[in-house]
Amino acid sequence: MSVIHVLSQEVANRIAAGEVVERPASVLKELVENALDAGARHLEVELEGGGVKLLRVTDDGCGMSADDLRLCILPHATSKISDVDDLFRVASFGFRGEALPSIAAVSDVSITTRPRDGGEALELRVRAGKAEGPMPASGAVGTSVCVRGLFSELPARLRFLKQERTELAQCVEVLTRLLLTESGISARMTHEGRTVLEVRAASDRRQRIAALLGDDIAARLLEVHAGGQGLSLEAWIGPCDLVRRTAEQQHVFLNGRCIRDRSVSFAIKDAWRGLIMPKEHPVALLFIAMDPAQVDVNVHPQKSEVRFRNRDALVGMIRASLRQRLLGEPGPRRLHFPAAVQESMAFAAAPSHDIVRERVSLPPPVALRRTGHRCSSLAYMPDAGASNLPGVSGSGPLRFLQVHRAWIVVESNEGLSIVDQHALHERWLYEELLQRFERAECESQALLVPEQVRRTPAEAALLLEHAELLARFGLVIEAFGTTTLLVRAVPAALRKANPTELLDEALQVLADGEGTAGSSTFVAALAADMACHAAVRFGDRLPDAEVAELLRWWQQNPLLRNCPHGRPVAATISLQELELQFLRKK
């Protein structure tokens, strides 16, 4: 007797529904995408119980004939594709023919439709997997799909749903994402008869963003356009001081479809590298257009994951264009005093030479070097420059002091600039490392005697998995047993670095996931990590000549306002702020 048998259509439909229908928001996504594919210009969305009790989407699209209405609830019935080749040039939202049958498998569904090219309105009902109709009905041109009792026959699935307000919030978020890319569509969503979202057709992208994300955000977004190699990018990004605690206001659209792609997310992260704090997330809306033949959208039933034919070109374009726009924005972050003067303040006594330094002139360039840290072989001696420090007058001797062996206070025309000595030196080392990598083109320096490095099996496997990436960087490794690696070459730019420590730096960067976005992102992340370890520390007393050398580099690179991990290099205090703080002005 055979133990293998064919599942019934009912069971098969419910299995498929488990991939397509996760919660009310996923039902809403599928129905709205169908409406957009049908050419709808206006949408009405009605919800009850967060979409669990009732979810109805009504559109003014092309509608369906009686024959199409009968077929639309059958598995793999679709109007979007007809043969295998069509899968490689999908230009519509839907194409798999799974949405309506999957929804009907876990709820009661009624569909009312009237074709735009003439004919009467018809209704089809599906209850307990059985279809009734089509039958005559009343309705305007377009289609209305009503879903009742989602998961009512599947108590186990119901228990996984969140509270009503959470499910409602997810529905609002889904409709918001879909409408962001469709500026010409108007829509209204109601819950229990109360309007929760309403937007009119917009004349341009910024207007649509303002309607959905708020005027305060839309007004500050920077517009970016780029293209080439069959790609087109339109991006709306927030400046460096417009950040969020999560990535919820990062949206990526490909040919109108909202997608999730790890490499694109890393490209966005890399564009802001060194400009915001590591745990901050920028506001970014990316609208990507490309030939459908250059992307595979048939990866997952929810169609939010894709595979690019030329991922590196897309990632490179996104990072370069966004970063170029960000670096063109003026001004460092400002340091704001408390609104009220403190009732009492304690001043720690210290020798005068630790707190206040005499007026000094910029000396000739000297080598600023760190010893006892990684990359101690690096020394930097930039050319002397006559350009001004940011906000500092170029005439007369420079006035500065080192405070608590951590901060450098510089007198400027407008007030004071307070420099973080570690952050500034870290950015200097980072830029020098990147230049060295570029000049050496990631050439390798073979080791006379290969270095043996023991690591855990998981760590060794991670390093070997990315051996090709490491080799492009100039770090050549190979397996030498299960837990031992041989380091045969190191980057020529770091030929004096300790191979074991260099491998550990690379391991940390790979463990953070930076290796998935390409060699440029990996190199940048590794350079940032190494620069942080090699830079001067809080508590390091610096001679005047080294302080002046740091400030000289800062004056020559005024646009590099943050360390590679995002901390600001300096904050400014204006004379007006000082006068207000000491009650000299009201």
ZATORZA-474759 format. One record per residue (C-alpha): residue number from 1; x, y, z. Coordinates in pm, 1 decimal. Example, Ala and Ser with C-alpha at 12.3 -4.5 7.8 and 13.67 -1.06 7.14 Angstrom:
R,i,px,py,pz
R,1,1230.0,-450.0,780.0
R,2,1367.0,-106.0,714.0
This chain:
R,i,px,py,pz
R,1,0.0,0.0,0.0
R,2,136.8,337.9,-99.8
R,3,203.8,591.3,178.0
R,4,221.1,878.9,-68.3
R,5,-105.4,1037.7,-178.4
R,6,-219.4,1352.4,-356.8
R,7,-359.4,1623.2,-130.7
R,8,-710.8,1744.8,-188.9
R,9,-760.2,2080.0,-358.5
R,10,-895.6,2224.3,-30.4
R,11,-579.8,2131.6,161.3
R,12,-356.6,2250.1,-122.5
R,13,-534.6,2585.9,-130.9
R,14,-492.7,2631.1,243.2
R,15,-122.5,2550.1,218.8
R,16,-87.0,2812.0,-54.4
R,17,-287.8,3056.7,154.8
R,18,-36.1,3019.0,436.0
R,19,228.0,3179.6,212.2
R,20,9.3,3451.9,60.5
R,21,-234.7,3536.8,341.6
R,22,-55.3,3614.6,666.1
R,23,-284.4,3880.5,813.4
R,24,-545.5,4135.5,697.1
R,25,-271.5,4362.2,564.1
R,26,-150.2,4092.0,323.2
R,27,-506.5,4046.2,195.8
R,28,-532.9,4421.3,144.3
R,29,-203.7,4428.2,-45.9
R,30,-317.3,4162.8,-291.4
R,31,-657.7,4321.6,-353.7
R,32,-519.8,4673.1,-401.8
R,33,-250.8,4545.2,-638.8
R,34,-521.8,4369.7,-843.2
R,35,-715.7,4697.8,-854.9
R,36,-408.3,4888.8,-975.1
R,37,-342.5,4627.3,-1242.3
R,38,-704.1,4677.1,-1354.2
R,39,-636.4,5046.7,-1416.9
R,40,-817.5,5185.4,-1112.3
R,41,-792.2,5559.3,-1040.5
R,42,-989.4,5560.7,-715.3
R,43,-997.6,5310.6,-429.0
R,44,-1238.2,5267.3,-139.0
R,45,-1118.9,5045.0,146.1
R,46,-1357.3,4948.8,426.7
R,47,-1242.6,4763.9,739.4
R,48,-1406.7,4619.8,1048.9
R,49,-1226.1,4458.0,1338.2
R,50,-888.0,4560.6,1199.9
R,51,-976.5,4386.6,874.5
R,52,-1047.1,4049.0,1035.1
R,53,-1426.9,4080.7,1046.7
R,54,-1456.5,4259.9,714.3
R,55,-1220.6,4391.3,448.5
R,56,-1367.9,4537.1,129.7
R,57,-1176.4,4695.9,-160.1
R,58,-1377.7,4875.7,-427.7
R,59,-1215.8,5015.7,-741.9
R,60,-1317.8,5190.1,-1063.3
R,61,-1100.9,4971.0,-1285.9
R,62,-1188.0,4777.1,-1598.7
R,63,-1409.1,4518.5,-1426.4
R,64,-1457.6,4156.8,-1536.3
R,65,-1683.6,3963.6,-1767.6
R,66,-1889.0,3666.5,-1647.7
R,67,-1629.7,3419.4,-1781.1
R,68,-1342.4,3601.9,-1612.5
R,69,-1538.2,3619.5,-1286.9
R,70,-1580.5,3240.8,-1286.3
R,71,-1208.4,3185.6,-1349.2
R,72,-1058.3,3444.0,-1113.0
R,73,-1101.3,3226.5,-801.7
R,74,-935.4,2918.1,-954.1
R,75,-571.2,2842.7,-861.7
R,76,-315.2,2983.3,-1103.7
R,77,-576.4,3163.2,-1314.7
R,78,-437.4,3500.4,-1426.6
R,79,-459.0,3755.3,-1706.1
R,80,-102.9,3882.4,-1652.2
R,81,109.7,3606.6,-1810.1
R,82,51.5,3320.0,-2050.9
R,83,382.2,3133.2,-2097.7
R,84,714.7,3066.9,-1925.1
R,85,893.8,3348.5,-2104.0
R,86,651.4,3599.0,-1951.6
R,87,794.3,3521.1,-1607.6
R,88,1114.2,3699.3,-1710.3
R,89,945.1,4025.3,-1813.2
R,90,670.4,4074.0,-1556.0
R,91,543.5,4432.8,-1564.4
R,92,231.8,4394.5,-1347.5
R,93,186.9,4366.5,-971.1
R,94,16.3,4025.5,-981.4
R,95,95.4,3735.8,-1212.2
R,96,91.0,3412.0,-1010.1
R,97,-287.0,3363.3,-993.0
R,98,-273.3,3269.7,-623.4
R,99,-420.2,3568.1,-437.9
R,100,-798.4,3528.8,-477.0
R,101,-809.4,3146.9,-441.6
R,102,-583.0,3167.6,-134.6
R,103,-801.6,3435.2,26.0
R,104,-1117.6,3237.0,-56.3
R,105,-964.4,2928.5,108.5
R,106,-949.8,3099.2,451.9
R,107,-1253.7,3332.4,446.6
R,108,-1591.6,3404.9,290.1
R,109,-1552.0,3609.7,-27.0
R,110,-1796.1,3792.2,-249.3
R,111,-1692.6,3966.6,-571.9
R,112,-1913.9,4219.7,-747.7
R,113,-1796.0,4348.9,-1085.7
R,114,-1915.7,4540.8,-1388.2
R,115,-1701.4,4564.7,-1703.9
R,116,-1611.3,4905.6,-1836.7
R,117,-1687.5,4806.7,-2197.1
R,118,-2053.8,4733.6,-2124.6
R,119,-2262.2,4469.2,-1959.3
R,120,-2450.4,4418.6,-1635.9
R,121,-2304.2,4393.3,-1287.4
R,122,-2250.7,4038.3,-1159.0
R,123,-2173.0,3884.7,-820.3
R,124,-1983.2,3568.5,-729.3
R,125,-1978.3,3426.0,-377.6
R,126,-1737.2,3172.8,-232.5
R,127,-1824.7,3008.9,99.2
R,128,-1650.6,2706.3,248.5
R,129,-1459.4,2672.6,-76.4
R,130,-1776.0,2645.6,-289.2
R,131,-1862.3,2907.4,-551.9
R,132,-2213.3,3042.6,-608.1
R,133,-2286.8,3239.1,-925.5
R,134,-2221.3,3453.9,-1111.8
R,135,-2559.9,3610.5,-1048.8
R,136,-2707.4,3949.9,-1141.7
R,137,-2628.8,4232.4,-903.1
R,138,-2612.2,4610.5,-883.5
R,139,-2285.9,4797.9,-896.5
R,140,-2084.7,5064.8,-1073.7
R,141,-1810.3,5001.5,-1328.6
R,142,-1516.5,4834.3,-1157.9
R,143,-1479.5,4560.5,-899.7
R,144,-1558.9,4525.3,-530.0
R,145,-1409.1,4235.7,-333.7
R,146,-1549.9,4173.9,14.7
R,147,-1364.5,3940.9,254.7
R,148,-1545.6,3839.1,574.2
R,149,-1436.6,3629.1,870.8
R,150,-1068.2,3596.4,788.1
R,151,-933.4,3270.7,940.4
R,152,-1274.0,3205.0,1103.0
R,153,-1231.7,2834.2,1027.6
R,154,-868.2,2832.9,1139.0
R,155,-857.8,2922.4,1511.4
R,156,-485.2,2846.9,1528.3
R,157,-413.5,3118.9,1269.7
R,158,-643.4,3364.0,1445.3
R,159,-438.7,3333.0,1763.0
R,160,-132.1,3460.9,1578.2
R,161,-300.4,3789.5,1489.7
R,162,-231.2,4097.5,1700.8
R,163,-474.7,4335.8,1864.7
R,164,-723.8,4514.6,1644.3
R,165,-538.0,4847.1,1646.8
R,166,-215.0,4671.9,1547.5
R,167,-377.0,4497.9,1251.7
R,168,-536.8,4827.6,1150.1
R,169,-199.6,5003.1,1166.0
R,170,-51.0,4733.5,939.7
R,171,-331.1,4789.0,687.7
R,172,-270.4,5163.9,688.5
R,173,101.7,5104.1,636.9
R,174,41.0,4872.3,340.7
R,175,-194.5,5115.4,167.7
R,176,48.6,5401.0,233.7
R,177,334.6,5213.4,66.4
R,178,122.7,5124.8,-235.4
R,179,2.7,5481.6,-279.3
R,180,350.8,5636.9,-248.0
R,181,442.0,5519.0,-594.5
R,182,99.4,5588.1,-749.4
R,183,68.4,5966.0,-733.6
R,184,-231.4,5978.4,-967.6
R,185,-450.6,5752.0,-752.0
R,186,-702.0,5880.1,-496.6
R,187,-805.1,5658.3,-206.6
R,188,-1003.6,5650.8,114.2
R,189,-982.0,5398.2,398.4
R,190,-1244.5,5369.6,672.1
R,191,-1252.0,5159.0,986.8
R,192,-1583.2,5096.0,1158.2
R,193,-1721.9,5385.4,951.7
R,194,-1447.3,5631.4,1055.2
R,195,-1203.6,5766.5,794.2
R,196,-844.5,5674.4,886.7
R,197,-668.9,5763.5,560.0
R,198,-773.3,5977.6,266.1
R,199,-562.7,6113.9,-17.5
R,200,-643.8,6287.0,-341.2
R,201,-465.5,6237.6,-670.3
R,202,-138.9,6435.0,-658.1
R,203,28.0,6634.9,-933.4
R,204,383.5,6542.7,-832.5
R,205,583.3,6312.0,-607.1
R,206,655.5,6560.6,-328.5
R,207,285.9,6639.3,-299.0
R,208,204.0,6269.6,-264.8
R,209,477.0,6221.3,-3.4
R,210,341.0,6519.2,192.3
R,211,-9.6,6370.0,190.8
R,212,109.5,6032.9,320.8
R,213,415.6,6107.0,536.7
R,214,349.2,6466.7,641.9
R,215,434.7,6816.0,521.1
R,216,721.9,6851.7,769.4
R,217,906.4,6553.6,620.3
R,218,823.2,6622.3,255.3
R,219,945.7,6982.0,275.6
R,220,1292.6,6872.5,391.2
R,221,1353.0,6585.2,151.8
R,222,1634.2,6618.8,-102.3
R,223,1559.3,6511.0,-457.8
R,224,1810.0,6287.8,-637.0
R,225,1810.0,6163.0,-996.5
R,226,2057.7,5922.5,-1150.8
R,227,2069.5,5681.3,-1440.8
R,228,2281.7,5467.9,-1666.4
R,229,2328.6,5108.0,-1781.7
R,230,1954.8,5067.5,-1832.5
R,231,1877.5,5188.0,-1479.0
R,232,1691.9,5494.9,-1359.9
R,233,1676.5,5620.3,-1001.9
R,234,1454.0,5884.2,-847.7
R,235,1519.8,5925.5,-475.4
R,236,1381.1,6147.7,-202.2
R,237,1611.6,6146.2,98.1
R,238,1627.9,6323.6,430.7
R,239,1929.5,6536.0,527.7
R,240,2165.7,6401.0,790.7
R,241,1970.4,6550.4,1080.7
R,242,1643.1,6387.9,970.2
R,243,1681.5,6036.9,1111.9
R,244,1464.7,5778.7,1283.7
R,245,1521.7,5503.7,1540.5
R,246,1402.2,5238.3,1292.8
R,247,1406.5,5192.7,916.5
R,248,1027.5,5222.3,889.7
R,249,1055.5,5533.9,671.9
R,250,1279.4,5369.5,415.3
R,251,1080.6,5257.4,112.1
R,252,1221.2,5099.5,-203.0
R,253,1011.7,5061.2,-517.7
R,254,1111.5,4872.7,-829.3
R,255,899.4,4946.7,-1136.0
R,256,625.2,5054.5,-896.7
R,257,645.6,4744.6,-678.1
R,258,747.7,4781.1,-311.7
R,259,1039.9,4545.5,-252.4
R,260,1282.2,4434.7,17.7
R,261,1639.5,4370.8,-88.9
R,262,1935.2,4337.9,145.0
R,263,2189.0,4474.3,-101.5
R,264,1981.7,4788.2,-164.9
R,265,1939.5,4836.5,211.0
R,266,2317.2,4816.5,253.5
R,267,2365.4,5068.9,-27.9
R,268,2139.2,5312.5,156.9
R,269,2323.0,5247.4,483.4
R,270,2658.4,5295.0,312.7
R,271,2553.2,5627.7,158.9
R,272,2505.8,5770.6,509.9
R,273,2815.3,5599.0,653.2
R,274,3004.5,5845.1,868.5
R,275,2730.6,6106.0,840.9
R,276,2487.9,5973.3,1103.3
R,277,2520.3,5758.3,1413.4
R,278,2531.2,5379.7,1358.3
R,279,2193.7,5316.1,1523.3
R,280,2020.9,5598.0,1337.6
R,281,1820.1,5529.9,1022.3
R,282,1776.8,5787.2,745.5
R,283,1451.4,5874.2,572.5
R,284,1475.8,5750.8,214.2
R,285,1230.4,5677.9,-65.4
R,286,1382.9,5514.0,-373.8
R,287,1195.0,5471.9,-701.2
R,288,1394.0,5243.5,-931.6
R,289,1305.7,5175.9,-1293.3
R,290,1465.5,4906.5,-1508.0
R,291,1386.3,4663.5,-1784.3
R,292,1166.9,4387.1,-1629.2
R,293,1390.7,4134.6,-1802.9
R,294,1677.0,4246.7,-1575.2
R,295,1504.4,4139.7,-1253.2
R,296,1339.5,3820.2,-1131.0
R,297,1026.7,3890.4,-923.9
R,298,919.4,3524.7,-912.9
R,299,1106.9,3451.4,-590.1
R,300,835.4,3438.9,-324.0
R,301,452.4,3430.6,-336.8
R,302,434.9,3772.1,-166.3
R,303,648.3,3912.4,-452.1
R,304,840.0,4150.6,-224.6
R,305,1175.3,3974.9,-275.7
R,306,1355.5,4004.8,-607.9
R,307,1680.3,3900.6,-773.3
R,308,1873.7,4148.0,-988.7
R,309,2069.9,4044.6,-1296.4
R,310,2323.0,4324.4,-1236.9
R,311,2308.3,4395.5,-865.4
R,312,2649.8,4564.1,-843.5
R,313,2557.9,4834.4,-1095.5
R,314,2238.2,4917.5,-907.1
R,315,2404.1,4919.3,-564.6
R,316,2689.9,5135.3,-689.9
R,317,2455.4,5388.1,-849.2
R,318,2240.7,5415.4,-536.4
R,319,2533.7,5464.8,-300.8
R,320,2724.1,5710.6,-520.3
R,321,2428.0,5931.9,-611.7
R,322,2284.9,5951.6,-259.1
R,323,2620.5,6019.7,-97.0
R,324,2712.2,6288.1,-349.3
R,325,2386.5,6467.3,-270.5
R,326,2434.5,6436.9,106.1
R,327,2789.4,6571.1,100.7
R,328,2664.6,6879.4,-78.6
R,329,2450.8,6980.4,219.8
R,330,2598.0,7255.5,441.9
R,331,2664.1,7278.9,810.3
R,332,2767.5,7054.5,1101.3
R,333,2535.7,6970.8,1384.1
R,334,2503.4,7250.1,1634.7
R,335,2546.8,7217.4,2008.1
R,336,2250.4,7365.6,2196.2
R,337,2271.4,7485.8,2553.6
R,338,1995.5,7407.3,2805.3
R,339,1716.0,7664.9,2806.4
R,340,1767.6,7754.9,3172.9
R,341,2091.3,7842.4,3350.9
R,342,2198.7,7578.1,3601.2
R,343,2143.3,7682.2,3963.1
R,344,2491.6,7570.9,4058.7
R,345,2796.9,7450.6,3873.2
R,346,3107.5,7274.2,4003.7
R,347,3442.1,7339.5,3841.2
R,348,3715.7,7081.1,3884.1
R,349,4053.3,7226.8,3966.2
R,350,4335.4,7137.5,3728.2
R,351,4680.4,7269.5,3638.4
R,352,4658.5,7567.0,3407.6
R,353,4858.6,7398.1,3134.4
R,354,4592.3,7122.4,3114.3
R,355,4301.7,7364.4,3078.2
R,356,4425.8,7677.4,2899.5
R,357,4702.3,7703.7,2642.8
R,358,4878.3,8014.7,2528.3
R,359,4818.8,8155.6,2184.0
R,360,5018.9,7956.5,1927.2
R,361,5065.7,7968.7,1552.2
R,362,5021.4,7669.7,1327.1
R,363,5362.1,7498.9,1311.3
R,364,5505.9,7323.6,1007.5
R,365,5337.5,6987.7,936.2
R,366,5437.9,6706.8,1169.1
R,367,5364.6,6334.6,1169.2
R,368,5069.3,6247.3,1390.0
R,369,5116.4,5888.7,1495.8
R,370,4949.9,5644.6,1731.0
R,371,5156.2,5370.8,1893.5
R,372,5035.4,5074.4,2090.2
R,373,4725.0,5039.6,1872.5
R,374,4645.1,4856.5,1553.6
R,375,4771.5,5015.9,1233.2
R,376,5046.3,5186.6,1432.3
R,377,5257.7,5182.4,1116.8
R,378,5042.9,5452.9,959.5
R,379,5176.7,5810.2,970.8
R,380,5014.8,6115.0,814.0
R,381,5174.1,6438.3,695.4
R,382,4930.4,6643.8,481.5
R,383,5045.0,6952.3,295.7
R,384,5020.4,7283.0,476.0
R,385,4713.4,7478.4,370.3
R,386,4607.5,7839.1,383.6
R,387,4232.6,7775.2,374.3
R,388,4030.8,7858.9,683.4
R,389,3901.5,7625.9,946.1
R,390,3521.8,7600.7,933.9
R,391,3408.7,7928.3,1088.6
R,392,3764.2,8026.5,1187.1
R,393,3935.1,8339.0,1063.5
R,394,4244.0,8283.5,851.5
R,395,4417.7,8601.4,968.0
R,396,4628.9,8612.5,1283.2
R,397,4741.7,8326.9,1508.7
R,398,4499.3,8045.0,1589.4
R,399,4365.5,8023.4,1945.1
R,400,4281.9,7678.1,2078.3
R,401,4299.8,7467.7,2393.2
R,402,4274.1,7099.4,2483.4
R,403,4015.9,7035.5,2755.4
R,404,4020.7,6726.0,2978.3
R,405,4249.1,6552.0,2726.5
R,406,3943.6,6486.9,2510.2
R,407,3815.4,6804.5,2346.6
R,408,3982.0,7078.9,2144.6
R,409,3816.6,7419.3,2179.4
R,410,3883.2,7655.0,1889.1
R,411,3799.0,8025.8,1876.7
R,412,3604.9,8124.2,1564.4
R,413,3461.5,8443.1,1421.1
R,414,3108.3,8338.5,1519.0
R,415,3186.9,8191.0,1860.8
R,416,3346.0,7858.7,1953.8
R,417,3398.2,7522.7,1785.6
R,418,3442.6,7217.6,2010.4
R,419,3625.8,6933.6,1837.2
R,420,3615.9,6567.9,1941.9
R,421,3982.1,6472.8,1904.7
R,422,3910.6,6101.3,1870.1
R,423,3634.8,6147.8,1610.2
R,424,3846.5,6388.3,1403.4
R,425,4154.4,6166.3,1404.1
R,426,3939.5,5860.6,1331.0
R,427,3794.8,6030.0,1021.2
R,428,4145.2,6128.2,909.4
R,429,4270.6,5769.0,938.3
R,430,3960.2,5638.5,761.7
R,431,4009.0,5866.0,461.7
R,432,4378.7,5780.2,444.6
R,433,4303.4,5407.3,451.9
R,434,4050.3,5440.1,170.2
R,435,4301.0,5638.5,-36.9
R,436,4570.0,5378.4,24.9
R,437,4334.3,5099.7,-79.9
R,438,4248.6,5295.2,-394.4
R,439,4608.8,5379.0,-479.4
R,440,4721.6,5022.0,-427.4
R,441,4407.0,4894.2,-603.3
R,442,4383.0,4633.6,-327.2
R,443,4710.8,4469.0,-428.1
R,444,4832.8,4188.3,-208.0
R,445,5163.7,4168.2,-24.4
R,446,5257.6,3801.0,7.4
R,447,5383.3,3694.0,350.1
R,448,5724.3,3531.8,359.0
R,449,5586.6,3279.9,608.7
R,450,5206.4,3224.4,598.9
R,451,5039.6,3301.5,929.3
R,452,4836.9,3024.5,1093.9
R,453,4520.0,3149.0,1266.6
R,454,4287.3,2925.3,1468.6
R,455,3920.5,3019.4,1495.0
R,456,3595.1,2842.5,1578.5
R,457,3442.7,2626.3,1302.3
R,458,3164.9,2883.6,1247.9
R,459,3412.7,3172.6,1224.7
R,460,3639.5,2980.0,990.4
R,461,3343.8,2887.4,769.6
R,462,3229.1,3251.4,753.1
R,463,3574.8,3369.8,648.4
R,464,3615.2,3096.4,387.1
R,465,3266.1,3165.7,251.6
R,466,3384.7,3519.4,173.5
R,467,3738.0,3421.5,66.5
R,468,3685.0,3564.3,-283.0
R,469,3572.8,3899.2,-140.4
R,470,3868.9,3906.1,98.6
R,471,4104.4,3830.4,-191.4
R,472,3966.1,4126.7,-388.7
R,473,4046.0,4335.6,-83.2
R,474,4399.2,4192.1,-80.5
R,475,4364.2,3947.4,209.4
R,476,4436.5,3596.3,81.9
R,477,4337.4,3303.9,305.7
R,478,4287.9,2930.9,267.6
R,479,4170.7,2642.1,481.8
R,480,4430.8,2449.9,684.0
R,481,4212.3,2200.2,863.6
R,482,3868.8,2250.1,1019.3
R,483,3950.0,2537.1,1253.2
R,484,4279.5,2671.2,1118.7
R,485,4331.1,2923.4,840.4
R,486,4644.4,3022.6,655.6
R,487,4687.0,3393.9,584.0
R,488,4907.8,3398.9,273.3
R,489,4887.7,3768.6,183.8
R,490,4764.2,4098.3,328.0
R,491,4661.8,4420.6,151.5
R,492,4966.6,4609.7,25.2
R,493,4832.3,4924.1,193.1
R,494,4854.8,4742.6,528.6
R,495,5167.1,4533.7,475.5
R,496,5297.3,4618.1,825.5
R,497,4971.7,4532.7,1000.3
R,498,4941.3,4222.3,1217.8
R,499,4778.3,3951.6,996.1
R,500,4589.8,3794.2,1287.9
R,501,4445.1,4124.8,1400.5
R,502,4360.2,4214.3,1040.9
R,503,4174.6,3884.1,1000.2
R,504,3982.9,3951.8,1322.3
R,505,3880.5,4293.6,1191.1
R,506,3754.1,4132.1,870.4
R,507,3568.2,3866.1,1070.0
R,508,3386.6,4130.8,1273.9
R,509,3281.0,4319.4,961.9
R,510,3155.7,3999.7,796.1
R,511,2968.2,3897.3,1111.3
R,512,2784.4,4231.4,1095.8
R,513,2662.1,4141.6,747.8
R,514,2867.7,4400.2,560.0
R,515,3006.8,4145.8,317.0
R,516,2676.9,4095.6,137.5
R,517,2673.4,4442.4,-21.6
R,518,2991.5,4413.4,-227.7
R,519,3362.3,4482.5,-199.8
R,520,3337.8,4864.7,-173.2
R,521,3106.5,4843.1,126.9
R,522,3325.5,4577.9,287.6
R,523,3638.8,4789.2,243.3
R,524,3463.9,5097.5,385.2
R,525,3338.7,4905.9,688.5
R,526,3678.0,4749.9,752.3
R,527,3855.3,5084.2,716.1
R,528,3611.0,5242.0,962.6
R,529,3668.8,4966.4,1217.8
R,530,4047.1,4988.4,1187.9
R,531,4050.3,5368.2,1202.5
R,532,3849.4,5362.2,1525.0
R,533,4103.6,5132.4,1690.1
R,534,4402.6,5335.7,1572.9
R,535,4281.6,5689.2,1651.8
R,536,4387.5,5893.9,1953.7
R,537,4172.7,5830.9,2259.7
R,538,3992.6,6030.6,2517.7
R,539,4250.8,6093.5,2788.2
R,540,4544.3,6120.1,2546.9
R,541,4734.1,6444.7,2607.0
R,542,4840.0,6585.6,2270.3
R,543,5130.1,6827.7,2215.0
R,544,5039.6,7159.3,2058.0
R,545,5196.4,7053.8,1729.2
R,546,4970.6,6745.3,1703.5
R,547,4659.5,6946.0,1795.5
R,548,4749.1,7197.0,1527.4
R,549,4803.9,6916.8,1276.6
R,550,4459.5,6774.5,1347.6
R,551,4306.1,7118.1,1301.1
R,552,4506.0,7169.0,979.4
R,553,4356.0,6849.6,832.5
R,554,4009.7,6960.1,945.2
R,555,4046.4,7293.5,767.2
R,556,4141.8,7114.9,445.8
R,557,3839.7,6879.4,463.9
R,558,3545.2,7089.6,585.6
R,559,3280.1,6860.3,430.9
R,560,3388.6,6555.9,634.6
R,561,3184.6,6645.6,939.1
R,562,3152.1,6303.5,1107.3
R,563,3368.1,6010.2,1202.8
R,564,3307.8,5698.0,987.5
R,565,3067.9,5567.1,1252.7
R,566,2858.9,5882.8,1244.6
R,567,2962.9,6080.6,1551.4
R,568,3001.6,6451.6,1474.2
R,569,3358.7,6576.8,1455.6
R,570,3270.9,6918.3,1597.2
R,571,2987.5,7125.0,1740.3
R,572,2959.3,7500.8,1725.4
R,573,2839.0,7753.2,1980.9
R,574,2754.4,8092.1,1837.9
R,575,2823.9,8421.2,2012.9
R,576,2448.6,8476.7,2028.6
R,577,2400.9,8148.6,2214.5
R,578,2677.4,8243.0,2459.6
R,579,2521.3,8583.7,2521.7
R,580,2179.6,8427.3,2582.7
R,581,2329.3,8166.6,2814.5
R,582,2492.6,8434.8,3029.9
R,583,2184.5,8657.3,3018.4
R,584,2359.3,8931.7,2821.6
R,585,2071.0,8934.8,2573.4
R,586,1703.8,8856.1,2612.6
